[in-house]
Every structure is written in C-alpha cells, then in structure tokens.
Amino acid sequence: MILPADASNALLVGRVWSKAAGGPCPVLLSNGRILDLSSMAPTLSALLEIDDLARKLQSSPSSLDLGSLEDFLSGATGQLLAPADLQAIKAAGVTFADSMLERVIEEQAKGDPLRAQEIRGRLAPVLGDNLKGLVAGSDKAAEVKRLLQDMGLWSQYLEVGIGPDAEIFTKAQPMSSMGCGANVGIHPKSDWNNPEPEVVLAITSKGEIIGATLGNDVNLRDFEGRSALLLSKAKDNNASCSIGPFIRLFDGRFTIDDVKSAEISLSVKGEDGFEMIGSSHMQAISRSPEDLASQLLNRNHQYPDGALLFLGTMFAPVKDRRGKGLGFTHEIGDVVEISTPTLGRLINRVEYSDTCPEWTFGITALMRNLAQRGLM
C-alpha cells in the first residue's frame, strides 16, 4: 500500500484528477476515501495557505466524497496527481556528505562513468573522512575548506555543501510534477542517471513549514558532470520530477522532528532482473530543514503561492549495471519505489522523457478549468 503505516492517524492532503468533477481537485484522504476540498479552496496551494489548516481539517469539514483511493489508483474514477499545483518546485542540492563526494566525482569525471570508479577510489579516503558529520557554515567547515583548498581538492560542490550558502535550484515548473503511479522521464541522450529519493517540505508563502511528502529528483549525472551550467537540463525535463503520494500535515502526531529522524528507503527493480536497494538517514543531513527553508524563502525571495522544497539525498547509487566499473544507470521499465513509514510510498516507472505524455495542462488551463466549474 502507498499510505503511511499509521494512515488512520495521519492528515493527508493531495490532488486528484476527478472524472466526476471534470478536473483537478484538492483532496483529503479519510478512511480510504478521497474527499473533495474544493469548497474550502480551489487549488492545493490556496488550501495550504489557510490558517490553522490541520485543526480545521480535523473538525471534519463538509466535503464531497469522490470515491475510494483504490478507484483512483486503478483509474476508474480518475487519477492521483502530484500534491502540488501553483507552488514553486524547488530543490536543495549537495546536502549530505556522500552526495557531496559523488558530485565532486561527477565534476572530475566530466560526465564519463568509466572514470568515476578510479576517481572515487582516489578521493573517497580524503574527502569522506573530512566531510562526515560537518555542519554546513560552521567554523569547523571553514577549517575543512582551507585544508581541502591547500590540498587542491576544493570544488564548487563542496562550496555549497559545507559553505554558508545552500544550493537552491528550480527542479520543475508549477503543475509539471508527476504523481504516484505515473511514469517518470529520463532524457534519451543520457547514459548515466539515477533516482534521488528525498523528503519534500510543504512551505507556505509566509515561510511556515506545514507538512512533508516524498519526491524523486530524477537526475542526469552525465549532463551535470559535463558542466554545472547544464543543471537545468540535468534536472528539468518532461516528467522528470515526481512527488507524493500525499502531503502529510504537521499535527500533534507528526512534526518536523519526525522528518529529521526519517529513514528514506529506495528500491529499483528492472525488467532485466536488476535490483538495487538503499537508504538515506535524514539525521546525516548537513543543514537543518528549517535552515534550507529559510534560505529558500525570505525577505530577499518570496513565493506568493508557496513552495515545495526537496531536501536532498545522500544516496548516489554506484552498483554496477551495464558492466564492471560503469556504476548505476536507469533502464527503461525500471520501477522506482521511495518510502518511509511516516509518509508512505512513492512509486513510478521509468520511461524516456520524449515518450512520456507531453505536459499540456499548465496554469492557464487550470484557471480556465476552475472557471468553467464555477470555482473562480
């Protein structure tokens, strides 16, 4: 099942495309039923802006029952969408020591997976020991920076990984993310790529963190390794971002401390029989979720419709797939499952981005649809 282990005690909001309603609806999952919250707010971004939302939802708001979760997962009554509409979709990069090391390896290898193993063996003993346990922006981090500069090992990735300023980039455009059960896309010209299992924060326009969900920051290692200036091409392609299944709102039973202690598991199963598992422990993050949120949204940078923020991953898979020393890359048909007991399971199948359905339902289409349904 895709729901949290304690789903009966969880406040879960999200989005569905409802055949009965004729468009997308912000919803509450309650006892396995999908309840339409359009009467409270026409969009999920507007819903999350409601003051004291968790308490108001706990008081059993009047809402239309759209059907069971199973019916939406089967497509009988519609489909599950990513729990995001007008929010900015942002991501923090290089927030774990292991991923810092892999980014440096990509940079040194210039996007060539054949060189990665040799470089990893040379750099891991030096960088790994220096980076583990560091708090980004701390005096100790500044000392390590000076040491690595003296050794000629400094990198732009280490700068954002342990320096005072986090890397915050745009992962995807509003309305373009895929939901649980959909295909995710990798660029057809990429031969070295990977899933990135992450926690995603739901943040209001005022900067308040009100909940969390799961995300796959699909990544092209060869593109970014050739040049950091290709980050947008490495990260933002058709269907290259998945989020879900639902946003779990903070309440008395689930808090930011549960996010900080979460273990995020990854499973990849290929049609070729290949299997890979891994995990990320949020306790190993080099910057707190609150710090990352404050670096995203502040007096210098606002998001009036709120934002979803990927917190980064420590899991950069290196298990050989296409041959010895070649490391991991996706094959078409891979089933990727990202999970943690408190947030559930996000499941997607890998396809090429140019064979996934084109993204056509954007903000203009949403506004038109809401107006036709009398919600604006």
Secondary structure, DSSP 8 states (H G I E B T S, - for coil): --S-TTGGG--EEEEEEETTTTEEEEEEEETTEEEE-TTT-SSHHHHHTSTTHHHHHHT----EEEEEHHHHHHTSSEEEE-S-SSSEEEEEES-BHHHHHHHHHHHHHTT-HHHHHHHHHHHIIIIIHHHTT--TTSHHHHHHHHHHHHTT---HHHHHHHSSS-EEEEEE-TT--B-TTSEEEE-TT-SSEE--EEEEEEE-TTS-EEEEEEEEE-EEHHHHHH-GGGHHHHH-STT-EEEEEEEEE-BTTB-HHHHHT-EEEEEEE-TTS-EEEEEEEGGGBSS-HHHHHHHHSBTTB--TT-EEEE---S-------SSTT------TT-EEEEEETTTEEEEEEEEETTTS------HHHHHHHHHHTT--
